[in-house]
Amino acid sequence: MGGESVTRTAPRGGQASSAGAPAGGKLGNRLSGVAVALGIVMFLGGFAWAALVYRPYTVPTNSMSPTIQAGDRVLGERIGGGEVRRGDVVVFTDKTWVENAAVVKRVVAVGGDTVACCTDGKLTVNGKKITEPYLADGIAEVTGFPTITVPEGRLFLLGDERQGSLDSTAHLTDAAQGTVARSAVKARVDAVVWPMNGMLKKPTGFETLGALSEPGPIRMIVGLIVVGGVLVLGGGAYGPVAGFVGRVRQRGAARAAAGAA
């Protein structure tokens, strides 16, 4: 027994030993499968959620510039008229304004408010001057605008392009003095998605009159879609990447074994 020698040989065919096993075992494959499945659910779920909550609209005129330009594509959150607050940009329908078409304007006063223009170049609501940074020059000057008291359950709306917008000021001689029923509102605009200008800025000038609307779940929806896409791509790429890494390790192990021999 004392004269026996023990010979160790390198694995044949370039196969890695247990210490150098290729990346991507059963656990890794299972996790990648879970990631892909979860990613698909999140990705498709995000689009389904968006379809339930939002509706796209194309704005045909520059009456809301510079906030929204003619031809811009916006996302409007489906809401009830009771959820509308001052400063909101809303989509509504009113046959006395336009037949068979939706209109996009900014709510500047709600039922019970007294609205007038202008004092020092600013719109006034309930006697308070409103700062409106979304206007092109920050000036709200409108000619021939008498003081209006908005009836309960109705809204007074203006375009951000005050000089050329066919808004409530163009309908002052109507029976409703240019106001629109809350029930006419179909959606509240959250973002301009084409071109990708992003979320509308909060109309902070109206904060002195009451709480402002909070944006809808668009950020959560976008996050859900992005994370889902990353999981699908990452999980799908795991197999090829793991196989490549395994082959590199096997070659390294084979070269090391050949050098030792």
N, C-alpha and C positions, 0 to 999 in steps of 0.2 A: 504493500500500500504506500509505503514511503516513497517509492520511485515513480508513482503515478503523477502525471501532470494534468492540469485542468486547462482547457483551451476555451476562450470566449470568442465568439465570432459576431461580426456586425450583422444586423438583419439583412436578408436578401431582398433584392428588387427595390432597394431604396426605401423600404417601409420604416416608418418612425417607431421608436420604442415607446413604451407607455409614458416615459418622461417627456417625449416630444410628440405627443398625439396631436393630430391636426385639429385646428380650431373648428368649432361648430359641431358639438355633440348633440345628443338628443334633446338636452335641456335648451340649448340655444335655438334649435329648430322649432321647438314648441313655443318658446317665447316670441320668435319672429312671426310664427303663425298667429299667435294671440295679438301681436302688435298690428298685423295687417288687418285682422278681423275687426279689432277695436277702431282702427283708423278708418275703415270703410264706414262703420256705423257713425262715427263722429262726422266724417266728411259729408255723407249723404244726409245725416240728421241735421247738420247745419243748414244745408240748402232747403230742406223740408221746413225747418223752423222759420227761415227767412220768408219762404213762400206763404206761410200762415200769417206772419206778423206784418210783412211789408208788401208794398205794391210799387212798381216802377212807374214814373211819369216822365214825359218829355215836356219841357217848358218851351212854348213856341215863340215867345217874345222876350224883349229886354226889360220888361216892366219891373223885374225883380233884380236888375243889375245894380251894383256889381256883385251882389251875393250869388245870384244865379243868372247865367247868360242864356240868350236864345239858343235853343238846341241842346242845352244841358239835360242830362238824364239824372233824375233825383229818385231817392227812395223815401216813400211816405209810409209812416207807421199807421196801421189801421187803428183809429181811435173813435170814440164817441164824442159828440159835440160837447158833452158835459166835462170832458177832460181838457178842453182848450183853455189856455191862459194867455195873458198879455205877452206880446213879443213872439209868439209862435208863428212860424210860417206854415200855413195850412193849405190843403187842397179841398175845394168845395165846388158844388154845382148849384147854380141859381139861374133859372130860365129868364129872369128879368135882366141878367147880366149877359149871359151867352147861352145860346141854344145848343144842347147836346155836346157840351164840352166842359171839362174841368178847368177851374181857375186856380192859380197859385198866388196868394197874397199874404201879407203879414198882419196879424191881429194887433191893433194898437189900443183898442178899448173894448171892454165887455159890458154886459148889461148893468145899468146903473151908473156907469162912468160918464163924465162930461169931458169931451175932447175938443180941442181948438188948436189953431195954428195961425200965426206963430208968434212966439215971444223970444226975442233975442236969437231968432233963427232956429228955435227949437219947438217941437210939438209939445203941447201941454195936455196932461190927463189929470183930471181932478185938481187943476191948478198947479200941478207940479211939472216943471220942465224935464223933458226926457232926453237923455243923451243917447244918440243913435250912431254908434261908430260904424255900422254897416252901410250908412249912406255914403255916396261917392265923395262928398266934401264935408260930411258931418253936419250939413245944413238941411233943415226940413222945410224950408220956405215953400208954402203953397198959397197961391192967390185965390181969392174968392171963397175962403173956407170959413163959414160961420161956426159958432159954438153949437155943438150937437150933444144932446143927452141920449145915450144909447138905451133903448128899451130893454127890459129884462128878457133874457133868453135869446138876445141877438148880439152880433159882433160888428165892430167897425174895423175895416181893413184898408191898408194902403200898400202900394208897391214901394220897393226900396228906391226905384227910380221915380221920384216924386213928380217931376215935371211932365213925364210922358205916360204915366200909368193910368189906365182906365180902371180906377178903383172906386172906393166908396164916394170919393169927392166928385166922381163923374155921374153919380146916381143920387145926388142930394135932393133932386126934385121928385124922385120916386116916392111912393106912399110910405116906404120904410125909411126914408131919408138916407139911403145908401147903406143901410145896415143889412146884415145877412143872418138868417136863423142859425143857431148852433147846430141844429139837426142837419143842416146842409153840408157840414164838414165831413169829409170822407177819410182824411189822413192828415198827419202832421209830418212835415218834411224833416228828416234827420240828417241827410247827407247828400252831397252831389257825388255821384259815382262815375259819371262820364262827362267831362274829363274827371280824373280822380282827385277832386279838390277836398274830399274828406267831410268830416262833420261840420255842420253849421255852428257858428259861435253862439254862445249864450247871449241873449239880449239883456245884459246886466242893467241897462238903464231903467228897466221896469221893476227892478227889485224893490224899490221904495213903495210900490203899490201893492205888493203881495208876492207870494211864492211863484217861482218860475217852474216851467215844465222840466222834468228830467228827461234826458235822451232815452230812446228805447234800447233794446238789447242788441243793437247792431255790433257793438264791439265784442260782445260775448259770442255772437254768431260767427263773426270773422275769425275770432280766435279758435273756435271749435273747428271751422273748416281748415284753417292753417295747420293746427295740431294734427287733425285727422290725416291731412295730406302728407305731413312729415312722417307719421307712423306708417302709413302705407308704403311710402318710398323707402324708409329705413328698414322696415320688416322685409320688404321684397328684395332689398339689396343685400341682406344679411347672408343668404345662402351663397351667392357668387363671391362675395368678399371673403367669407369664411373659407370657402374652397380654395381661393387664391392664396390666402395666408397659410393654409395647411400645406399646399404644394410647395410654397417657399420654404417652410420649415423642414419638410421632407428632404428637399434638395440640400439644405444646409446640413441636416443630419447625415445624409449620404456622403457629402464631401468630407465631413469631420471623420466619419468612419474610415473612408478611403485614406485620409491622411494619417490616421493612427496605424493603419495596416502597413 
